[in-house]
Amino acid sequence: MVIFQSEICCRDRLYDYHKLCRNLLITVLRSLTDCKMTAKNVTLPGNAADEAASEFSEKSPRKGNVLLREVKEGDLPIFFEHQKDPDANYIAAFTAKDPTDESAFAKHWNRILTDEGIVTRTILFDGQVAGHVVSFEQFGEREVSYWIGKRHWGKGIATHALAMFLKEMKIRPLYARAAKDNLASIRVLKKCGFAVIGEDKCFANARGEEVEEFILRLNAAEEG
């Protein structure tokens, strides 16, 4: 009788163990399916889609939306506050001679907004101005640049906004530049399909010395 009860107990434990394994397997399979669906629904220009899928699913803002719209006059005071931040200036390196000069800032943006060859968009995060993105001609090439206000760093906004802008800006090839130690900006550009094609060294107002930079390019062929 003791042996019989022992066997029943063992079978019950074995059954419970198998049931637990089955439930764990179902949970894992469901998680894998959800991950696959999330990656499948992410679309970006170029062959950066696979690289950016994790950025969109893990780091894209979950408490707000990223949108682009035309620059309004009321955005400029916020852009000016972004420009004055010393940390942002150091990282960007190639900035205005005096970021706190409001008159120079106003003249600069007046030229941008009245030049039909320059395309600008305000970046909105949850309805608030978070920065801007701009495309312009330099050295006979079409370039793109962006600026995100410091309080919005680390939220995936730059990657999301640039990807949206690239869908609108169809000109290729498209170039970008970033100081070699501006790792965050370089990472954003690469996730959106840009690749390093060269290097340069220019005087950086924000650092008072020459700074090495990477030259990156986005080709039409890379957007397959």
N, C-alpha and C positions, 0 to 999 in steps of 0.2 A: 504494500500500500504506500509506503514511504517512497519507494522508487517511482511508482506511478505518479504521485503528486509532484515529485521532482521533475519528471519528464514534462508534465503539464506546465510547470513553472518555466522550464527552459523554453518550451515552445512559445509560451506567452511572451517571454522576453525577446525571443527571436522575431516574433511577429511585430512587436513594438519597434524593434530595431529596423526592420525592413520598412515599416510604415514611416519612420522618421527619415530614413534615407530617401524614400520616394518623395516625401514632402519637400525635402531640401533640393532634390533634383528638379522638381517642378518650379520652385522659386528661382533657381539659377537660370533655367530655360526661359522663364518669363522675363528676367532681368536682361538676358542676352537679346531677346526679341525686342524689348523696349529700346535698348541701346542701338540696335541695328536700324530701327525705325527712325530714331532721332537723327542719326548720321545721314540716313537716306534723304530726309527732308531738308537738309542744309545744302544750299546751293551758293556757290561763289564763282566769280569769273576766273578762268584759267584753271590750271591743274592744282591750284591751291585749295580746292574744295576739301580734299581728304585731310590736309593739314589743319584747316580752319574749323573742321567739324567739331573738334574737341573744344576749341576756343568759344564757339557759339553755344555749345551745350553746357559747358562748365563755367565760363567766365562772362558770357554775355549778360547784360543787366536783366534781372528777374523782377525787379520792383519798378520798372519803367520801360519805356520804349525809346528807341533811337530813331530819329527822323531827320531828314534834310529838307531845307527850304531856302528860298532866296534870302540874301542878307538884307536886313532892314536897318534903318538909321538907328533905331533903338537898341540894336545889338552892339553897336560900336563902343559904348561905354564899358560894356562887359568884356569885349575883346581887349580894351585898353587895360582893364584890371588884370586880365590873364597875362598880358605882355609885361606888366610891371613886376611880376613875381620873380625874385632873384634865382630861385631854384630852377624854375622853368627856363629862364634865360641861360643859365649855365649849361643845362643839358642840351638845349637847342643849339647853343654855341654861336651860330651865324644869325645874329639878331640885329636890331636897330642899334645905332651908336649910343643913343640914350633912350632906354625903354620908358623912362618917366616923362619924356618930352611930349606933352599932349598935343601941341601944335604940329609937330612933325608927324605924329601918329595920324592926326586928322587929314593932313595933306596926303600922306601915303595912302590912306583908305579912300580918299576922294579920287585919287588917280586910279586905284584899283576898280572902283565901282563905275567909273566913266569910261573905262577901256573895254571895248567890245571883245577884245581878244583874250580877256581874263575871265575865267568862270569861277564864281565863288558860291559857296553854300554855307549856311549856318547849321551847325550840328545841335540838335535838340535832344535832351535826355529827360524823359518824363515831363516834357513841356517846357523845360528850362534850357537856356542857352548854355551849352557845355563847351563850345569851341567852334572852329570853322575849318573848312577845307577849300583849297584854291588850286587852280591849274593855270599855268602861264607859260609864255615863251621865254627861254633863256638859252643863250649860246646856240640859237637856231634849232632848239629842241623843245618839245612840249614836256613840261614838268608838272609834278603834283606835290603839294605840301599841305600840312595840316597842323593845327594847334589845339590841344585839349587843355581846358582849365585845370589847374592842379587838384582842386577838390574832386575832380571826376576821374583822376588817374586810377588805374588798376581795376577798372570795371568792364573792360572789353569794349568800351565805346569806340576807341580809335579804329580797331579792326572792323567793327560792324559798320561804322560810318564810311570808312574808306572803301569797303566792299560795295556799299550802296552807290557811292560816287562813281566808282569805276564802271558800274552798269550804265550810268548816264553818260560818262565821258568815254566815247568810243574811239578816240584817236589813239593809234598805236604806230610805232612804239611810244611808250610813256616812261618818262624818267623821274627819278627821285634821288635826293641826296640826304645823307645823315652822317653826323660825326661818328667816328669809329667806336667811341665809347657810349654812344646813345643806343644801348642794346635794346631798349623797349621799342624804339621807333623802327629799328632794323628788323626786329621780330614781327612787328605789325606789317611792314612792307612785304616781307617774305611770305607771310601767311596769305597775303592777297595776290601772290603770284610773281612778285618782283624778284630778280636775281642780281647779285653783285656782278658787275661787269668791269669795274675799274676803281681807281683810287685817285684822290686829289688832295691838295693841301692849300688851305686858304686862311687868311686872317680872320679870326673870330672875335667880333666886338665884345661878346659877353665874357671872353676869357683874356682879352688883351694880348693874344699871341696867335701864331699860326697853329691850326688844328687839322689833323688828318681826317678825311671823310671818305665814305664809300659812295660810289655812284652805282645806282641800281636801275634796272630797266625791266619793263613789262612788255613782252612781245605778243602780237596777235596769235601766233602759233601756240603760245603757252596757255591759251584760254580754251583749247579744244574741248 
